[in-house]
Amino acid sequence: MKSAKQGKAANKTKKASMIDFSALKVVKRHPGRSGNGGRTFSNDPVPAGFHTVVDPSKNPAQPWRDLPAPTGLAPFHLSLDAVLSPEAMTTINNSGTMVFHAVGDTGGVNTPTQIENVAGYMEKDFAGPDITQHPSFFYHLGDVIYYCGETQNYYPEFYEPYINYPAPIFAIPGNHDGDVNSQVPEPSLSSFVRNFCSQVPVITPEAQDAPRHSMTQPNVYWTLDTPLATFIGLYSNCPEGGKLSQAQVDWFQSELENAPTGKALIVAVHHPIYSAYGPKPGSQHLYDVFNTACTSAKRTPDLVLTGHVHDYQRFTGTLAGKDVPFIVAGAGGYNLRLHTLSKAFHSAKLPIEMAGSDGRLENFCDSQHGYLKITVTKGEMAVEYFAVPDSSAPATRALSAFDTLQIAF
């Protein structure tokens, strides 16, 4: 595995492919809820002059939803040692190693097959004899529940698929978590708050027979403090492309300014900032928010994690003039079909530069569901993406990582 510095040097000398996006067509991949009037997904041609980012204000697909009141005190921090056992924290501190899972877009609206398949492979990461390599938690990148965060869907789409997952699960909301079903009189994010932002850990009624307690995050946007990394989690609301209130933008800049040095700095937001999937491209609004905040705070994240697009994409982008890895990891189990990139991406040689954007597509996987496993040590992160075999394929051996990245910080 190359170091971050080695990888950056290699990328500069490696010639990138260039794609004419105005000639691309997008393939329709999601059928929506069969026979139930579920949402459909665009199969329109990519418009002329398509870039990897767009301005969502020009075509807002979903309305802004007001945020629920915080359940904790500003500045909305949760320390890992308030969730993990003292023994688990001692293992992290003594070994200088912390492993965690991350992926988004998991709620299975038609079948639990894919989410249970991915969860099963994630559970295998706890089987090794070296407990320092066992994940300490799962950081969910949003869209836990489809289609509209309904309370009745929390058991089949969250608690049951992860009933055997042995670690805590944190989350940021996605647009589907915050959306509102007109036939179900529930305020936006009310069920998310009850199950992830509880003031004390309890077994909620929707958990039914699952032994998992509610999580105690202090707000729908919040910071997780750990011995080796700081996680700033944002809520990008419901409009396509994401939207942040000025209060959250100000909070984000303050969190960047105050994040401790000497630890990895990871920012998570549901909507992607870079994406090569035409109907769900990256957000110009979010890019501008991030770039302005990083410039003002004089601090850039070491890694940006996103979901929303149901596949895996890894980009190198820029924030405040610095190269930053951006990862889309939205293949956590929603439905059978994934968001498949245009054939032009499959025939082009990686990396692929984006016309009109500084984004550089380094790798992607749009044919298999999967998840991230990230190992943080002092001064370094090892990022691995595992593409899982189809659920009908026998699991005869341990998975090899589909993509890897080493980040020095």
Order of alpha helices (4+ residues) and beta strands (2+ residues): alpha-beta-beta-beta-alpha-beta-alpha-beta-beta-alpha-alpha-beta-beta-alpha-beta-beta-alpha-beta-beta-beta-alpha-beta-beta-beta-beta-beta
